[in-house]
Amino acid sequence: MHQFKNLEIWKRSRLFCSKIYGVTSNFPDNEKFGITNQLRRASVSIPSNIAEGSSRASNKDFSRFLEIAIGSAYEIETQLLISNDLKFLKSETVETLLNELEEIVKMISKFRSTLKI
């Protein structure tokens, strides 16, 4: 079992989640139950799956939760690009968020590869 609060991947993804909440607060009100909700849920999913996976008895189970977290990251990538297409976010903002998200995915992938399954 891993102490998720000590994992850098959990800390970084939690901070990223806060950034997503910040940028989506400026989305149109009629998107509250659309892309705003989707982005927020997917961003919450990353640190949540890291935390839940860390409680599992086996590294194989933990690895599966990390895989789900990476899937959520790719979901966010798509949603950020769509948000840019819809002019909800500026290209510079999207680029900054995507760069940070890419770093998080690399960190999760590297950590996942160290688990002895």
N, CA, C and O atoms as CSV, one atom per row, in Angstrom:
chain,resi,resn,atom,element,x,y,z
A,1,MET,N,N,0.837,-1.179,0.000
A,1,MET,CA,C,0.000,0.000,0.000
A,1,MET,C,C,0.884,1.246,0.000
A,1,MET,O,O,1.918,1.295,0.667
A,2,HIS,N,N,0.457,2.242,-0.757
A,2,HIS,CA,C,1.211,3.486,-0.875
A,2,HIS,C,C,0.479,4.598,-0.130
A,2,HIS,O,O,-0.750,4.606,-0.056
A,3,GLN,N,N,1.225,5.507,0.404
A,3,GLN,CA,C,0.639,6.686,1.047
A,3,GLN,C,C,0.428,7.728,-0.044
A,3,GLN,O,O,1.360,8.448,-0.404
A,4,PHE,N,N,-0.794,7.815,-0.574
A,4,PHE,CA,C,-1.041,8.647,-1.741
A,4,PHE,C,C,-0.717,10.120,-1.506
A,4,PHE,O,O,-0.322,10.820,-2.439
A,5,LYS,N,N,-0.880,10.597,-0.273
A,5,LYS,CA,C,-0.609,12.008,0.008
A,5,LYS,C,C,0.871,12.354,-0.144
A,5,LYS,O,O,1.226,13.526,-0.269
A,6,ASN,N,N,1.726,11.343,-0.135
A,6,ASN,CA,C,3.156,11.563,-0.326
A,6,ASN,C,C,3.581,11.455,-1.784
A,6,ASN,O,O,4.726,11.759,-2.120
A,7,LEU,N,N,2.677,11.026,-2.644
A,7,LEU,CA,C,3.014,10.837,-4.054
A,7,LEU,C,C,2.953,12.157,-4.814
A,7,LEU,O,O,1.949,12.868,-4.767
A,8,GLU,N,N,4.034,12.471,-5.509
A,8,GLU,CA,C,4.087,13.714,-6.290
A,8,GLU,C,C,3.011,13.719,-7.384
A,8,GLU,O,O,2.467,14.774,-7.710
A,9,ILE,N,N,2.705,12.560,-7.945
A,9,ILE,CA,C,1.679,12.489,-8.990
A,9,ILE,C,C,0.304,12.888,-8.443
A,9,ILE,O,O,-0.497,13.503,-9.147
A,10,TRP,N,N,0.049,12.540,-7.213
A,10,TRP,CA,C,-1.229,12.918,-6.594
A,10,TRP,C,C,-1.248,14.423,-6.314
A,10,TRP,O,O,-2.244,15.095,-6.583
A,11,LYS,N,N,-0.152,14.945,-5.778
A,11,LYS,CA,C,-0.070,16.381,-5.469
A,11,LYS,C,C,-0.234,17.225,-6.734
A,11,LYS,O,O,-0.998,18.190,-6.751
A,12,ARG,N,N,0.486,16.853,-7.783
A,12,ARG,CA,C,0.436,17.619,-9.034
A,12,ARG,C,C,-0.948,17.545,-9.673
A,12,ARG,O,O,-1.463,18.550,-10.165
A,13,SER,N,N,-1.546,16.361,-9.666
A,13,SER,CA,C,-2.862,16.224,-10.299
A,13,SER,C,C,-3.940,16.945,-9.494
A,13,SER,O,O,-4.916,17.433,-10.064
A,14,ARG,N,N,-3.773,17.016,-8.198
A,14,ARG,CA,C,-4.715,17.757,-7.351
A,14,ARG,C,C,-4.638,19.251,-7.659
A,14,ARG,O,O,-5.671,19.913,-7.761
A,15,LEU,N,N,-3.441,19.784,-7.806
A,15,LEU,CA,C,-3.274,21.194,-8.156
A,15,LEU,C,C,-3.819,21.475,-9.562
A,15,LEU,O,O,-4.422,22.520,-9.809
A,16,PHE,N,N,-3.600,20.538,-10.464
A,16,PHE,CA,C,-4.119,20.686,-11.822
A,16,PHE,C,C,-5.644,20.757,-11.798
A,16,PHE,O,O,-6.247,21.543,-12.529
A,17,CYS,N,N,-6.250,19.948,-10.970
A,17,CYS,CA,C,-7.708,19.949,-10.823
A,17,CYS,C,C,-8.206,21.341,-10.416
A,17,CYS,O,O,-9.208,21.828,-10.940
A,18,SER,N,N,-7.507,21.962,-9.494
A,18,SER,CA,C,-7.886,23.318,-9.065
A,18,SER,C,C,-7.801,24.302,-10.224
A,18,SER,O,O,-8.630,25.204,-10.341
A,19,LYS,N,N,-6.803,24.127,-11.074
A,19,LYS,CA,C,-6.662,25.008,-12.241
A,19,LYS,C,C,-7.825,24.819,-13.208
A,19,LYS,O,O,-8.330,25.787,-13.777
A,20,ILE,N,N,-8.244,23.583,-13.390
A,20,ILE,CA,C,-9.382,23.310,-14.277
A,20,ILE,C,C,-10.647,23.972,-13.721
A,20,ILE,O,O,-11.424,24.563,-14.471
A,21,TYR,N,N,-10.844,23.872,-12.422
A,21,TYR,CA,C,-12.001,24.538,-11.809
A,21,TYR,C,C,-11.923,26.046,-12.043
A,21,TYR,O,O,-12.936,26.693,-12.310
A,22,GLY,N,N,-10.727,26.593,-11.941
A,22,GLY,CA,C,-10.549,28.027,-12.151
A,22,GLY,C,C,-10.890,28.460,-13.567
A,22,GLY,O,O,-11.639,29.418,-13.759
A,23,VAL,N,N,-10.348,27.764,-14.559
A,23,VAL,CA,C,-10.599,28.187,-15.945
A,23,VAL,C,C,-12.036,27.926,-16.371
A,23,VAL,O,O,-12.579,28.676,-17.181
A,24,THR,N,N,-12.660,26.884,-15.846
A,24,THR,CA,C,-14.042,26.598,-16.244
A,24,THR,C,C,-15.051,27.510,-15.556
A,24,THR,O,O,-16.212,27.569,-15.961
A,25,SER,N,N,-14.619,28.214,-14.527
A,25,SER,CA,C,-15.545,29.148,-13.856
A,25,SER,C,C,-15.956,30.291,-14.782
A,25,SER,O,O,-16.953,30.969,-14.532
A,26,ASN,N,N,-15.193,30.501,-15.841
A,26,ASN,CA,C,-15.512,31.554,-16.807
A,26,ASN,C,C,-16.268,31.044,-18.028
A,26,ASN,O,O,-16.554,31.820,-18.940
A,27,PHE,N,N,-16.591,29.771,-18.060
A,27,PHE,CA,C,-17.343,29.207,-19.182
A,27,PHE,C,C,-18.783,29.735,-19.129
A,27,PHE,O,O,-19.258,30.134,-18.065
A,28,PRO,N,N,-19.468,29.738,-20.261
A,28,PRO,CA,C,-20.866,30.203,-20.276
A,28,PRO,C,C,-21.745,29.395,-19.315
A,28,PRO,O,O,-21.536,28.198,-19.114
A,29,ASP,N,N,-22.717,30.069,-18.736
A,29,ASP,CA,C,-23.626,29.401,-17.799
A,29,ASP,C,C,-24.360,28.216,-18.423
A,29,ASP,O,O,-24.646,27.227,-17.748
A,30,ASN,N,N,-24.661,28.323,-19.718
A,30,ASN,CA,C,-25.398,27.223,-20.359
A,30,ASN,C,C,-24.528,25.979,-20.552
A,30,ASN,O,O,-25.027,24.942,-20.989
A,31,GLU,N,N,-23.238,26.070,-20.233
A,31,GLU,CA,C,-22.334,24.919,-20.293
A,31,GLU,C,C,-22.119,24.276,-18.919
A,31,GLU,O,O,-21.310,23.359,-18.775
A,32,LYS,N,N,-22.842,24.760,-17.923
A,32,LYS,CA,C,-22.674,24.250,-16.564
A,32,LYS,C,C,-22.809,22.736,-16.493
A,32,LYS,O,O,-22.074,22.076,-15.759
A,33,PHE,N,N,-23.749,22.186,-17.257
A,33,PHE,CA,C,-23.965,20.738,-17.233
A,33,PHE,C,C,-23.386,20.069,-18.476
A,33,PHE,O,O,-23.637,18.891,-18.731
A,34,GLY,N,N,-22.618,20.822,-19.237
A,34,GLY,CA,C,-21.979,20.290,-20.434
A,34,GLY,C,C,-20.493,20.124,-20.210
A,34,GLY,O,O,-20.056,19.362,-19.347
A,35,ILE,N,N,-19.733,20.843,-20.995
A,35,ILE,CA,C,-18.281,20.663,-20.971
A,35,ILE,C,C,-17.654,21.103,-19.648
A,35,ILE,O,O,-16.623,20.566,-19.246
A,36,THR,N,N,-18.261,22.064,-18.975
A,36,THR,CA,C,-17.747,22.474,-17.662
A,36,THR,C,C,-17.755,21.275,-16.713
A,36,THR,O,O,-16.752,20.964,-16.071
A,37,ASN,N,N,-18.892,20.623,-16.642
A,37,ASN,CA,C,-19.037,19.458,-15.767
A,37,ASN,C,C,-18.104,18.326,-16.186
A,37,ASN,O,O,-17.487,17.681,-15.338
A,38,GLN,N,N,-17.999,18.085,-17.488
A,38,GLN,CA,C,-17.142,17.015,-17.991
A,38,GLN,C,C,-15.679,17.248,-17.621
A,38,GLN,O,O,-15.000,16.340,-17.140
A,39,LEU,N,N,-15.200,18.470,-17.849
A,39,LEU,CA,C,-13.810,18.805,-17.522
A,39,LEU,C,C,-13.546,18.667,-16.024
A,39,LEU,O,O,-12.524,18.117,-15.613
A,40,ARG,N,N,-14.450,19.158,-15.238
A,40,ARG,CA,C,-14.260,19.088,-13.784
A,40,ARG,C,C,-14.259,17.656,-13.286
A,40,ARG,O,O,-13.417,17.279,-12.471
A,41,ARG,N,N,-15.189,16.864,-13.767
A,41,ARG,CA,C,-15.258,15.464,-13.323
A,41,ARG,C,C,-14.021,14.689,-13.733
A,41,ARG,O,O,-13.489,13.902,-12.950
A,42,ALA,N,N,-13.561,14.908,-14.959
A,42,ALA,CA,C,-12.365,14.205,-15.427
A,42,ALA,C,C,-11.129,14.645,-14.644
A,42,ALA,O,O,-10.248,13.834,-14.357
A,43,SER,N,N,-11.069,15.932,-14.299
A,43,SER,CA,C,-9.900,16.407,-13.542
A,43,SER,C,C,-9.906,15.881,-12.110
A,43,SER,O,O,-8.846,15.612,-11.546
A,44,VAL,N,N,-11.071,15.736,-11.528
A,44,VAL,CA,C,-11.188,15.154,-10.190
A,44,VAL,C,C,-10.829,13.667,-10.232
A,44,VAL,O,O,-10.308,13.118,-9.261
A,45,SER,N,N,-11.108,13.036,-11.348
A,45,SER,CA,C,-10.860,11.605,-11.498
A,45,SER,C,C,-9.380,11.239,-11.377
A,45,SER,O,O,-9.049,10.163,-10.879
A,46,ILE,N,N,-8.499,12.116,-11.823
A,46,ILE,CA,C,-7.075,11.762,-11.806
A,46,ILE,C,C,-6.560,11.570,-10.379
A,46,ILE,O,O,-6.107,10.472,-10.054
A,47,PRO,N,N,-6.607,12.591,-9.506
A,47,PRO,CA,C,-6.105,12.352,-8.147
A,47,PRO,C,C,-6.959,11.348,-7.372
A,47,PRO,O,O,-6.449,10.645,-6.500
A,48,SER,N,N,-8.240,11.280,-7.684
A,48,SER,CA,C,-9.120,10.337,-6.987
A,48,SER,C,C,-8.731,8.892,-7.289
A,48,SER,O,O,-8.700,8.056,-6.386
A,49,ASN,N,N,-8.437,8.597,-8.547
A,49,ASN,CA,C,-8.037,7.234,-8.908
A,49,ASN,C,C,-6.662,6.886,-8.362
A,49,ASN,O,O,-6.408,5.735,-8.010
A,50,ILE,N,N,-5.778,7.866,-8.289
A,50,ILE,CA,C,-4.473,7.627,-7.671
A,50,ILE,C,C,-4.670,7.275,-6.197
A,50,ILE,O,O,-4.066,6.330,-5.690
A,51,ALA,N,N,-5.508,8.033,-5.525
A,51,ALA,CA,C,-5.765,7.786,-4.099
A,51,ALA,C,C,-6.436,6.432,-3.898
A,51,ALA,O,O,-6.014,5.648,-3.048
A,52,GLU,N,N,-7.477,6.156,-4.677
A,52,GLU,CA,C,-8.189,4.895,-4.506
A,52,GLU,C,C,-7.285,3.709,-4.833
A,52,GLU,O,O,-7.286,2.709,-4.115
A,53,GLY,N,N,-6.528,3.818,-5.899
A,53,GLY,CA,C,-5.632,2.736,-6.285
A,53,GLY,C,C,-4.569,2.451,-5.243
A,53,GLY,O,O,-4.161,1.305,-5.054
A,54,SER,N,N,-4.125,3.496,-4.571
A,54,SER,CA,C,-3.072,3.315,-3.562
A,54,SER,C,C,-3.544,2.477,-2.382
A,54,SER,O,O,-2.729,1.921,-1.646
A,55,SER,N,N,-4.847,2.386,-2.202
A,55,SER,CA,C,-5.384,1.616,-1.076
A,55,SER,C,C,-5.516,0.128,-1.393
A,55,SER,O,O,-5.801,-0.680,-0.509
A,56,ARG,N,N,-5.310,-0.220,-2.639
A,56,ARG,CA,C,-5.489,-1.615,-3.048
A,56,ARG,C,C,-4.347,-2.485,-2.543
A,56,ARG,O,O,-3.223,-2.023,-2.347
A,57,ALA,N,N,-4.662,-3.722,-2.346
A,57,ALA,CA,C,-3.695,-4.651,-1.753
A,57,ALA,C,C,-2.586,-5.050,-2.719
A,57,ALA,O,O,-1.493,-5.421,-2.290
A,58,SER,N,N,-2.861,-4.975,-4.024
A,58,SER,CA,C,-1.843,-5.414,-4.975
A,58,SER,C,C,-1.429,-4.278,-5.904
A,58,SER,O,O,-2.200,-3.359,-6.183
A,59,ASN,N,N,-0.201,-4.370,-6.368
A,59,ASN,CA,C,0.294,-3.392,-7.332
A,59,ASN,C,C,-0.436,-3.515,-8.663
A,59,ASN,O,O,-0.567,-2.536,-9.398
A,60,LYS,N,N,-0.911,-4.718,-8.970
A,60,LYS,CA,C,-1.680,-4.915,-10.201
A,60,LYS,C,C,-2.957,-4.077,-10.163
A,60,LYS,O,O,-3.311,-3.435,-11.152
A,61,ASP,N,N,-3.636,-4.084,-9.039
A,61,ASP,CA,C,-4.845,-3.273,-8.888
A,61,ASP,C,C,-4.507,-1.780,-8.947
A,61,ASP,O,O,-5.202,-1.000,-9.598
A,62,PHE,N,N,-3.437,-1.402,-8.262
A,62,PHE,CA,C,-3.017,0.001,-8.259
A,62,PHE,C,C,-2.697,0.438,-9.684
A,62,PHE,O,O,-3.068,1.535,-10.101
A,63,SER,N,N,-2.016,-0.411,-10.418
A,63,SER,CA,C,-1.657,-0.099,-11.799
A,63,SER,C,C,-2.901,0.159,-12.643
A,63,SER,O,O,-2.904,1.051,-13.491
A,64,ARG,N,N,-3.935,-0.605,-12.416
A,64,ARG,CA,C,-5.197,-0.428,-13.160
A,64,ARG,C,C,-5.808,0.940,-12.855
A,64,ARG,O,O,-6.317,1.597,-13.764
A,65,PHE,N,N,-5.769,1.374,-11.621
A,65,PHE,CA,C,-6.307,2.687,-11.265
A,65,PHE,C,C,-5.461,3.807,-11.873
A,65,PHE,O,O,-5.990,4.850,-12.258
A,66,LEU,N,N,-4.162,3.590,-11.956
A,66,LEU,CA,C,-3.295,4.579,-12.608
A,66,LEU,C,C,-3.610,4.665,-14.101
A,66,LEU,O,O,-3.555,5.740,-14.699
A,67,GLU,N,N,-3.938,3.527,-14.684
A,67,GLU,CA,C,-4.335,3.487,-16.091
A,67,GLU,C,C,-5.622,4.293,-16.306
A,67,GLU,O,O,-5.756,5.010,-17.297
A,68,ILE,N,N,-6.544,4.170,-15.387
A,68,ILE,CA,C,-7.798,4.937,-15.460
A,68,ILE,C,C,-7.499,6.435,-15.324
A,68,ILE,O,O,-8.097,7.255,-16.022
A,69,ALA,N,N,-6.581,6.786,-14.433
A,69,ALA,CA,C,-6.197,8.195,-14.265
A,69,ALA,C,C,-5.624,8.748,-15.566
A,69,ALA,O,O,-5.918,9.884,-15.938
A,70,ILE,N,N,-4.816,7.962,-16.254
A,70,ILE,CA,C,-4.250,8.400,-17.538
A,70,ILE,C,C,-5.368,8.568,-18.568
A,70,ILE,O,O,-5.349,9.513,-19.357
A,71,GLY,N,N,-6.326,7.670,-18.561
A,71,GLY,CA,C,-7.480,7.798,-19.457
A,71,GLY,C,C,-8.235,9.091,-19.216
A,71,GLY,O,O,-8.665,9.749,-20.164
A,72,SER,N,N,-8.399,9.457,-17.962
A,72,SER,CA,C,-9.060,10.725,-17.624
A,72,SER,C,C,-8.256,11.914,-18.143
A,72,SER,O,O,-8.822,12.919,-18.572
A,73,ALA,N,N,-6.941,11.788,-18.098
A,73,ALA,CA,C,-6.091,12.866,-18.611
A,73,ALA,C,C,-6.305,13.067,-20.107
A,73,ALA,O,O,-6.359,14.201,-20.584
A,74,TYR,N,N,-6.426,11.967,-20.845
A,74,TYR,CA,C,-6.660,12.076,-22.285
A,74,TYR,C,C,-8.060,12.630,-22.573
A,74,TYR,O,O,-8.273,13.330,-23.563
A,75,GLU,N,N,-8.985,12.310,-21.708
A,75,GLU,CA,C,-10.329,12.887,-21.820
A,75,GLU,C,C,-10.246,14.405,-21.652
A,75,GLU,O,O,-10.867,15.152,-22.408
A,76,ILE,N,N,-9.484,14.851,-20.668
A,76,ILE,CA,C,-9.300,16.289,-20.433
A,76,ILE,C,C,-8.644,16.952,-21.638
A,76,ILE,O,O,-9.035,18.047,-22.042
A,77,GLU,N,N,-7.649,16.287,-22.208
A,77,GLU,CA,C,-6.972,16.850,-23.378
A,77,GLU,C,C,-7.975,17.144,-24.489
A,77,GLU,O,O,-7.968,18.227,-25.073
A,78,THR,N,N,-8.824,16.181,-24.771
A,78,THR,CA,C,-9.841,16.346,-25.800
A,78,THR,C,C,-10.793,17.484,-25.453
A,78,THR,O,O,-11.124,18.306,-26.308
A,79,GLN,N,N,-11.226,17.529,-24.217
A,79,GLN,CA,C,-12.185,18.551,-23.795
A,79,GLN,C,C,-11.577,19.946,-23.811
A,79,GLN,O,O,-12.274,20.916,-24.107
A,80,LEU,N,N,-10.295,20.063,-23.498
A,80,LEU,CA,C,-9.628,21.365,-23.575
A,80,LEU,C,C,-9.544,21.836,-25.022
A,80,LEU,O,O,-9.754,23.014,-25.311
A,81,LEU,N,N,-9.238,20.919,-25.924
A,81,LEU,CA,C,-9.175,21.286,-27.345
A,81,LEU,C,C,-10.548,21.718,-27.851
A,81,LEU,O,O,-10.651,22.679,-28.613
A,82,ILE,N,N,-11.593,21.023,-27.441
A,82,ILE,CA,C,-12.955,21.404,-27.818
A,82,ILE,C,C,-13.299,22.766,-27.216
A,82,ILE,O,O,-13.934,23.592,-27.871
A,83,SER,N,N,-12.883,22.999,-25.980
A,83,SER,CA,C,-13.137,24.296,-25.330
A,83,SER,C,C,-12.468,25.425,-26.098
A,83,SER,O,O,-13.004,26.530,-26.184
A,84,ASN,N,N,-11.309,25.149,-26.650
A,84,ASN,CA,C,-10.631,26.133,-27.482
A,84,ASN,C,C,-11.384,26.330,-28.794
A,84,ASN,O,O,-11.556,27.462,-29.248
A,85,ASP,N,N,-11.833,25.238,-29.402
A,85,ASP,CA,C,-12.612,25.323,-30.644
A,85,ASP,C,C,-13.858,26.180,-30.451
A,85,ASP,O,O,-14.255,26.929,-31.343
A,86,LEU,N,N,-14.469,26.061,-29.277
A,86,LEU,CA,C,-15.700,26.808,-28.975
A,86,LEU,C,C,-15.425,28.216,-28.466
A,86,LEU,O,O,-16.349,28.969,-28.157
A,87,LYS,N,N,-14.132,28.566,-28.382
A,87,LYS,CA,C,-13.691,29.898,-27.929
A,87,LYS,C,C,-13.989,30.151,-26.456
A,87,LYS,O,O,-14.133,31.299,-26.034
A,88,PHE,N,N,-14.081,29.077,-25.676
A,88,PHE,CA,C,-14.250,29.216,-24.233
A,88,PHE,C,C,-12.905,29.478,-23.560
A,88,PHE,O,O,-12.842,30.100,-22.500
A,89,LEU,N,N,-11.825,28.995,-24.191
A,89,LEU,CA,C,-10.470,29.178,-23.662
A,89,LEU,C,C,-9.558,29.686,-24.762
A,89,LEU,O,O,-9.711,29.328,-25.930
A,90,LYS,N,N,-8.620,30.514,-24.379
A,90,LYS,CA,C,-7.618,31.008,-25.329
A,90,LYS,C,C,-6.612,29.904,-25.616
A,90,LYS,O,O,-6.368,29.034,-24.780
A,91,SER,N,N,-6.038,29.953,-26.796
A,91,SER,CA,C,-5.058,28.948,-27.209
A,91,SER,C,C,-3.886,28.861,-26.242
A,91,SER,O,O,-3.392,27.770,-25.958
A,92,GLU,N,N,-3.437,30.011,-25.733
A,92,GLU,CA,C,-2.297,30.029,-24.808
A,92,GLU,C,C,-2.630,29.294,-23.511
A,92,GLU,O,O,-1.802,28.564,-22.966
A,93,THR,N,N,-3.837,29.496,-23.034
A,93,THR,CA,C,-4.280,28.824,-21.804
A,93,THR,C,C,-4.335,27.324,-22.024
A,93,THR,O,O,-3.877,26.545,-21.188
A,94,VAL,N,N,-4.898,26.924,-23.155
A,94,VAL,CA,C,-5.006,25.504,-23.470
A,94,VAL,C,C,-3.610,24.894,-23.587
A,94,VAL,O,O,-3.361,23.807,-23.064
A,95,GLU,N,N,-2.711,25.581,-24.264
A,95,GLU,CA,C,-1.352,25.069,-24.433
A,95,GLU,C,C,-0.658,24.879,-23.081
A,95,GLU,O,O,-0.001,23.863,-22.853
A,96,THR,N,N,-0.807,25.850,-22.198
A,96,THR,CA,C,-0.212,25.756,-20.859
A,96,THR,C,C,-0.775,24.567,-20.091
A,96,THR,O,O,-0.028,23.801,-19.482
A,97,LEU,N,N,-2.093,24.419,-20.123
A,97,LEU,CA,C,-2.734,23.304,-19.417
A,97,LEU,C,C,-2.347,21.963,-20.020
A,97,LEU,O,O,-2.119,20.996,-19.294
A,98,LEU,N,N,-2.273,21.901,-21.344
A,98,LEU,CA,C,-1.900,20.641,-21.991
A,98,LEU,C,C,-0.458,20.249,-21.682
A,98,LEU,O,O,-0.154,19.067,-21.525
A,99,ASN,N,N,0.418,21.226,-21.596
A,99,ASN,CA,C,1.810,20.934,-21.232
A,99,ASN,C,C,1.895,20.367,-19.823
A,99,ASN,O,O,2.615,19.401,-19.569
A,100,GLU,N,N,1.158,20.976,-18.921
A,100,GLU,CA,C,1.149,20.482,-17.539
A,100,GLU,C,C,0.532,19.093,-17.462
A,100,GLU,O,O,1.025,18.223,-16.745
A,101,LEU,N,N,-0.540,18.897,-18.201
A,101,LEU,CA,C,-1.203,17.593,-18.220
A,101,LEU,C,C,-0.265,16.519,-18.785
A,101,LEU,O,O,-0.237,15.394,-18.286
A,102,GLU,N,N,0.492,16.863,-19.814
A,102,GLU,CA,C,1.443,15.921,-20.398
A,102,GLU,C,C,2.509,15.512,-19.374
A,102,GLU,O,O,2.897,14.346,-19.305
A,103,GLU,N,N,2.969,16.468,-18.595
A,103,GLU,CA,C,3.940,16.154,-17.544
A,103,GLU,C,C,3.352,15.187,-16.519
A,103,GLU,O,O,4.018,14.246,-16.087
A,104,ILE,N,N,2.106,15.426,-16.136
A,104,ILE,CA,C,1.438,14.563,-15.164
A,104,ILE,C,C,1.297,13.151,-15.722
A,104,ILE,O,O,1.556,12.175,-15.017
A,105,VAL,N,N,0.888,13.038,-16.985
A,105,VAL,CA,C,0.743,11.716,-17.610
A,105,VAL,C,C,2.086,10.991,-17.642
A,105,VAL,O,O,2.153,9.796,-17.356
A,106,LYS,N,N,3.146,11.703,-17.986
A,106,LYS,CA,C,4.479,11.083,-18.008
A,106,LYS,C,C,4.878,10.609,-16.615
A,106,LYS,O,O,5.443,9.527,-16.460
A,107,MET,N,N,4.583,11.425,-15.600
A,107,MET,CA,C,4.919,11.046,-14.229
A,107,MET,C,C,4.142,9.805,-13.797
A,107,MET,O,O,4.702,8.895,-13.185
A,108,ILE,N,N,2.854,9.773,-14.120
A,108,ILE,CA,C,2.034,8.617,-13.756
A,108,ILE,C,C,2.538,7.376,-14.483
A,108,ILE,O,O,2.661,6.310,-13.881
A,109,SER,N,N,2.829,7.509,-15.766
A,109,SER,CA,C,3.310,6.374,-16.561
A,109,SER,C,C,4.623,5.841,-16.013
A,109,SER,O,O,4.817,4.631,-15.901
A,110,LYS,N,N,5.516,6.748,-15.677
A,110,LYS,CA,C,6.815,6.323,-15.137
A,110,LYS,C,C,6.626,5.621,-13.792
A,110,LYS,O,O,7.221,4.573,-13.544
A,111,PHE,N,N,5.791,6.208,-12.924
A,111,PHE,CA,C,5.520,5.585,-11.635
A,111,PHE,C,C,4.900,4.206,-11.828
A,111,PHE,O,O,5.269,3.246,-11.152
A,112,ARG,N,N,3.962,4.122,-12.750
A,112,ARG,CA,C,3.278,2.862,-13.020
A,112,ARG,C,C,4.260,1.788,-13.467
A,112,ARG,O,O,4.122,0.618,-13.111
A,113,SER,N,N,5.252,2.197,-14.250
A,113,SER,CA,C,6.237,1.229,-14.739
A,113,SER,C,C,7.154,0.699,-13.637
A,113,SER,O,O,7.794,-0.339,-13.805
A,114,THR,N,N,7.217,1.407,-12.518
A,114,THR,CA,C,8.071,0.955,-11.406
A,114,THR,C,C,7.368,-0.039,-10.497
A,114,THR,O,O,8.010,-0.703,-9.684
A,115,LEU,N,N,6.042,-0.144,-10.630
A,115,LEU,CA,C,5.308,-1.079,-9.782
A,115,LEU,C,C,5.631,-2.505,-10.184
A,115,LEU,O,O,5.586,-2.851,-11.365
A,116,LYS,N,N,5.948,-3.308,-9.228
A,116,LYS,CA,C,6.240,-4.725,-9.493
A,116,LYS,C,C,4.921,-5.487,-9.482
A,116,LYS,O,O,4.282,-5.655,-8.443
A,117,ILE,N,N,4.537,-5.938,-10.665
A,117,ILE,CA,C,3.239,-6.600,-10.805
A,117,ILE,C,C,3.398,-8.102,-10.853
A,117,ILE,O,O,2.408,-8.824,-10.969
